[in-house]
């Protein structure tokens, strides 16, 4: 009985109609998905199309069973004598229709796959440091808008945003891009959905802050990037003293909206505050705001409010860690000697860790000065490893650990740390740039060039990349390109390009070396040491002059001294007793 029924289904072309309907529906869904995705249509439209097609299948099969197409038109199957039936011819036509639709579908798939492959290739080049696929839920905190009448209160709105980011980044099961990436959209006219897509997150937290005397008004809203809908929003009008409670409420509301189950450790983090002193907290936000600008002037300016913060609350571990961060960068930015600033950084770090031994920020600073100035490699490695274990999403810990690892000759591990830094902070130009720095001075020029070009796609005006591309093209012998890079770097720095151009001319034509050396002696815009004057002398083949510069910088504490051992440009000096004496002092040579 069942066999005859299925035979009848086949005879009446019901099976063919089913196949044709399913293939045609699949093609419609594929085309719809592409079109709706490109115009950013709400996903419910696609679901409606899917539902309509699914509901249409049973009527189509019933119609094929009950009716037959004849030369006279459509008739009920029961009214057509078997001798006059043309279902076999109709079936062959349906076969051609099915084959035709399948050909179109295969063609569509090939085109889509080819296009997707091209897009993926471009994406890999353009965002070589982009985060890998991550199963965790994700949210980006973009800077809250300062709605206060006083523009000087912008540090407060930025600070609230950053503090929320720091709280959320510590929650297990939640991925939060670091400050540099999220704050790159400050003042942007992009839609929240576009920002979320560029940051590779599913959700974006945005809002505004109005500060008026001792009153604050904070508005926050959580947006689902995929649907451009608000999952949660709230406005808080409180006294300034309640700012910590407001931050807690916002963080907990986000966790609830994302349906994240908090561990006991997460609960403790959400309820913890480094200070309850609002005045100290206000000074801390001012200092962090200046520190984040990362210029010699802003670093110097950051010290005063951070000092005031720890005077108002000596138990404020976050402020001590921020003060340590500030002092430790003074030598690198040329605003303080090692002899003066590093003891202050060490003192602030120890104060922070005495209050909070689990401060990832303080441990990161400790690892930095232990390697760069104490030459305590084991101690530095332990501090960085612990900092990363405590706060895996802290991009600076990965970044600075990468630089310390490459100084130890551990290039692959250093690149792994920079990849982790890029996952945490995908739109940071400096994090995109640093792997190029590792590769360039390891003499892997092609890989370094690709990394640098990717950096310039992210930030077309990143000075350090142009400066390093000058060196790269010079080493490769592409002097025309090197000159273009040198000119652009000088333009961005606001200095005369003549000394760098003369150095390139002299490398191309050694007869021009005296002029290059004379201009180099007169330069005021570079420091002595590994990546300063010594590098210029080494490139010109003046090894004794390079050694003189290295020794002068080493004597006063060159923050880059630990890198002289692995930079291949200094390879001709490795057997020199003067060079080896410095390596021994840094415990880089037995």
N, C-alpha and C positions, 0 to 999 in steps of 0.2 A: 504493500500500500504506500509506504513512505517512498519506495523507489520510484513508483509511478508519479508521485507528487513532485519529486525533484525533477524527474524527466519533463513533466509538464511545465515546471518553472523555467527550465532551460528552453523548452519549445517556445514558450511565450516571451522569451528574451528578458525575463525578470532578472536573471543572473547578470546578463550583459548590462541592463539598465543600472543595476546596483553597482557594478564595477565602474561604469561610466560616470555615475553620480559621485562616487567616492573620489575618483581621480580628479574630476572637475572641481569638486569641493576643496580637495587638498590644494589644487592650484590657486583657487580663489583665496584661500587662507594665507598662502605664502605671499602672494602679491599684496594682499591687504596688510599683512604684517609689515612689509617693507614700506609701503606708502604711508601707513599710519605712523610708523616709527619716524620717518623723515619729516612729517609735518607735526610731530610731537602731539598727536591726538591722544585723548584719554584712552586708557586700556579697556574701558568698558565697551567702547565701540567694537573692538575686535571680538570681545566676548559675545556681543549681540549678534555679530555676523556668524560666529561659530554656532550659537544657539539656533539661529534661523536655518542654517544648513542642516543641522542635526534634526530639527523638527520636520524638514522637508523630505527626508529620506523615506519614512513610512508611506506618505501620500504618493510619492513617485513610484514605489514598488507596487502599491495597490492599483495605481493607474495602469502600470505595465501589465499587471495580471488581468485586469477587467476589460481593457480596451486594446484594439488592434488598429494599426494604420493601414488603410486599404487605398487603392487608386481612387475610390469614390470619397475618401476622407476617413475620419475617425469613426469607428463603430465599436459597439460592445462585442467582446470576443464571442459571446454565445450566439450572436446574430450572423457570424461569418462561417459558412460551410468550410469544412476542412479542405475540400478540393479547390477552393478559391483563396485559401489563406496564403499570404506572401511573407509570413513571419521569418522564413529562412533568409529571404532577400533583405528584410529589415535588419535581421541579425548581422548580416555581412556589413551593412552600412554602419551599424553600431560598432562593429569591430574596427572599421576604419576611423570612426570618431574617437574610440578609445586610444588607438595607436597615435592619432594626431595629437590628442591632448597629452599623452605620455611624452611625445617628442617635444612639445612645447614645455612641459614640466621639466624634463631633463635639461633642455636648453636654459631654462630659467635658473635651475640649480647650478649649472656650470658658470653662468654669468655671475650669479650671486657669490659663488665660491671664489671665483677669480677676483672679483671686486673686493671681497672680504680679505683675501690674502694680501692684496695690494695695500689696503687700508691698514692691516695689521703690521706690514713691513714699515710703512711710513710712521706708524705710531711707535714702533720700537725705536726707530732712529730719533724721532722727535722727543720722545719721553723715555730715554734709555734708563732713567732712574725711577720710572713710574712704579707704583706699588704692584706687587703680584696679587693674583686672585686670593681673596681672604674670606673665609667662611663666616668670620665674626660680623656682627651688626656694626654699622659704622655711622658716625655723625661728625660733621665739621662745625666748629664754632667760629663764625665770622664776626668781625669786630662790631660790637654794639654801637649804634649811632649816638653821638653826644648831642642831646637835645637841650643842654643847659644854655642859658643866656651867655655864660662866660666860656669862650672857646678854650681857655686855659684848663678847663675841666676835662679835656679830652683824655688826659692821662688816666682819669678815673673810669671812664667808659671802656677804654682799652684794657685797663687793669681788671675790671670786672669780667670782661670777656676772657682774658687770659687765665684768670683764676678758675673760672668755670671749666675751661679747657683742661687745666692741670688736674682738676678733680676728676673729670670724666676719663682722662687718659689712663688713670690708675685703676679703672674698673675692669676686671677680667671679663672677657667676652665682648668687649667694645673696642673698636678701632677708631682712633681720633687723630686726624692729621695735626702735625705740630704747628706752632704759632706762625712761623715764617710763611708756610703755604697758605694757611687760613687768612692771615692778615694781608696777604698780597692782594686780596679782593676788597680791601678797605676803600670805600668811595666808588666802587665799581658800579657800572650801570647794567651789568649782566643780571639776568634773571637768576633767582635762587636755584632753579633746576639746572641751569648751565654751570653755575659755580659748583654744585654738587657733582655734576658729571666730570668736570675738570679735576676735582679733588678725588674722584673715584669713591664717593660715599653714597649711601642710600638716604641719608637725612642731613639736614642743615638746621642749626640753631642760630636764629638771628634775633635782634631786638634793639632796644634803645634805652638810654639812661638819662634822666634829668636830675641834676643835683642842684638844690637851692638851699643854701645855708645848711641846716641840720636835717633837711628833708630830702628824700630820694624817691624817685618814681622809676621803676624798672619794668619794662615790657619785654616779654620773651615769647617766642613762638617756634615750634618745631615743625619743619616742613618735610614731607615725604617727597624726595626728588623724583621718584618714578611717576607719581600721580599728580604732583604739584598741589597737594592738599595739606591742610594743617592738621597734624595729629594732636597738637596741644598748644594752647596759648594762655597766657595769664599776665595780669598787671599787678604790680606790688607798689603800694604807696606807704612808705614807712619812714621812721626816723633813721638817720644815718647809723645810729648804734645797732640797728637791726640788719645791717648789710650781710652779716655772716649767716643769719637765719634765712635771708632771701636767697643767698647762693645755695644753701642746703636744700631749700624747697624746690628751686629750679632743677638742681641735679637729680633729686629724687623723682620729680615729675617726669623728667626725660627717661630715667631708668624704667619708670612704670609704663610710660607710653611705648617704649621699645620692648616691653615684656621681658626684661632681663632679671634673672634671679640672682640676688646679691649673696655673696659668701659672707662669712663672718668678718673676714679681713676687709671686704669692700664696705660693709656697714661701718666698720671702724674708721675707714678713710673718709667716708662721707660726713661723719660727725666730728672729725678732727679739725682743729684750727690751730695754726702756729701761734696766733695771738688773739686776745680778746680786746686789745687796746685799739680803738678805732683811729686815734690820732697816729699811732705807730703804723698801722696798716695803710693809712693815707700816704704817709711819707714813703713807705715801702713801694706803693704803686707808682709814685713819682720817680723813685730811683730806678725801678725796673723799666719804666717807660723810656728813660734816658739811656739805660744800658742797651735796650733793644735797638737803638739807633746806630750803635756800633761805629762811632766816629771818635777820634781823639778828644774832641771838645765835649761830646755827650758823655763819654766815659769819665772824664774829669768831673763833669757836673753831677754825675750820678752819686758820687761819694757822699756829698753833703746830706741829701735826704735819707740815704741809707744809714749813715752814721746817726742821724737824728732818730731814725726808727729804732735802732738797737739801744739808744740812750733812753727812749721812752719805754721800751720793753726789752730789757737785757735777755729775756728768755725767748725772744722771737727768732727761732731757728731759720726760718725762710729769709729773713732780712740779713742774718749773718752769712748765709750761703750766697745771697745776691751780692753782698759786699765782697766776699771772696772772689766771686766771678769777675767783679769789676777790677780788683787789684791785680788778679792773675793775668789780665789782658793788657795791662799798662805797658810792659816791655814790647809786646808784639806791635802795639799801635804807636810806639815811640813817645809816650807821654810820661814815662817814669822809669827809673833805673831798676834793675833786678835787685840791687842791694837794698833799695828802699821799699819797693812794692811787694816783692815775693814774701818777705817776713810778715807783712800785713795780711797778705792773702792766706798764709799759713795760719796765722792767729785767728782770722775770721772763720776759716774752715774748721779748725779745732773747736771753736766756740759752738758752731752749728752742730757738729757731730757729738759734742758733749751733751747738748740738749736733745738732739734726735739722731741716734746712731744709724737710723735707716734713711737719712736724707740722701737721696740719689744725686741731687744737685751738688751737695757738698762733697760727696765721694768722687764725683766726676772732676771737680776742681782739684781735689787732692791727687787724683791720678795724673792730672795734667802737670802740676808742678813737681810731683815726685819724679816723673820721667824727664821733663824739660830742664829742670834746675837742680834736682837732687841726684839724678841719674840712678834712681832706685827702680829698676825695671820690674822686679818681682812685686814690689809694693804697688807700683802703678798698675800693673796687670790685675792684681787682686782688687784694687779699688774700682777699676772700670768694670770688671766682671760682676762685682757686687752691685754697682750702680745699675747696670743693665738688667740684672736679675730683679732688682727692686722696682725699676720703672722701664720696662722694655720699649715703651714708646717715646723715650727721651732721646730725640735725634742727636743732640749735642754730645751725649755720652758715646754713642756709636761713632760719631764724626771724630771726636778727639781721640778715642781709642784707636780708630783707623790710622790716624797720624802717628800715634805712638807705636803701633804694630809695624808700620812700614819703616820706621826708624830702626826697628830691630831686624829688618830684613825679611819680614813676614808679609810679603806683598799680597799673596792670595787671601790671607786672613784679613788684611787691611781692606781689600776690595769687598770682602763679605760684610765687614762692618759698615762700609759706605753704602752698600746695597740696603742694609737694614736702616741706615739713616734716611735714605731716599724713600723707603716705604713709609717711614714715620713723617717725613717732610718732603713730599714729592715735588713741590714747586719752589724749593730753595735753590737759588742760583749757586751759592757757595758749595752746597752739598753736591750739586750736579758737577761743579768744576773740579772738586778735589780729586776724584778718581783720575781725571786727566793729568793732574799734577803728579800723582803716583806713577802713572804710565809714562809720562814724558821723561821723567828723570830716571826711569828704569830702561830707557832707550827703546820703548815700544811706541814708536812715533805714530804709526797709522791708527792704532787704537786710541792714543791720546787725542789725535786730531778729531776723530769721530766724537769723542766725549766732549771736546771743546766746542765743536759746531753745534752739538745738542744743547750745550749751556747757552750759547748765543741765541738759539731759538727761544729759549726761556727768558733770557734777559739780554737784549741786543747791545746793552751798554755796560756789560760787566767788565770792568777794567782789568782784573787779574787774568781773565781769559785772553784778552788781546795781548797782554804782556807776555804770557806764556806761549801764545801762538807765534809771536816774534821769535822766541828762542827755538821753538819747534821747526819753523820754516828755515831758520838760519842753519840749524843742524842738518836739515835735509838738503841744504844747498839751493833752496828756492828763495833767492834773495829778493826778488821783486815782491813776493807775497810777504816776506819778513818786513820789508820797509813799510808796506801798507799797514801791517799790524802795529808796528812801532809808532807810526804817525797817529793812528787811532788811539792807542794807549796814551800817548802824550797829550792828545787833545782832551781825553776824558780826565786826565790827571791835572791838566792845566799847566804843563811844563813844556820846555823847548825840546823837540824831538831830535835835535842835532846830535847829541852824544850817542843815542842809540843808532841813528842812521850812520854815524861815523864808524861805530863798532861793526855794523853789518858790512859797510864798505871795506873795512880793514880785513875782515875775515874773507871776503871775496877777493881782495887784492892786498896782500900783506905789505906792500909798499906804502899803504896809507895808514899803517898802524900808529906812527908817531902822533898824528892828529887825533886819532881815537883815544890814545892814552892821555893826551893833554886835556881833552874835553872831559874824560872820565875823572881826572884829578880835580877838576873844577866843579863837579856835580855836587849839589846840595840836597837833591831830592831822593837820594838813596842812602841807606845805612851801610855800615861795614857788615861783613859776615856772609853766611852761606848763600842766601838768596839776594844779596845786595852787591856791594862793590867786589867781593871775592869772586862771585859768579861771573861778573863782567871781565875780570882779569883772566879767569880760567878759560873763558870762551876765546879770548884773544891770544891764548897760549902763553901767558905770562904767569908761570907757576909760582915763582918766588913772590911776586906781588900778591898773588891770590893767597898764599900762605900768610903773608904779613897781615892781610885784611882778616883772615880767619882767626889769627891769634889775637889781634886787637879786639875783635868782637867777643871772642871766647873769654878773654880776661875780664870783661865787664858783664858777661852773661848774655850771649846771643841766644834769644829764645828758639832759634832755628838750628843751633849748633848740633843737636842730636841727629840731624839729617845729613851731615857731611859724609857719613860713612857709606851710605847706599846710593847717593846721587852719582851717576856714572860719569858725569863731567869731571868729578874730582878723582877719578880712578888713577890718573898719572901721579897723584900725590900719595897714594897709599903706602908706598915703600919709604917715603920720606920720614926721618926720625921726628921732625917737628909735628908732622901730621899724626903720626902714631902716638906721640905724647898726649895730644888732645883726646884721641880715642881712648887711651888708657884711663884718663881722668873721668871719662864718661862711662867707663866700664863696658866699652864696646870692643876692647882688645885685651887679651890676657896679659 
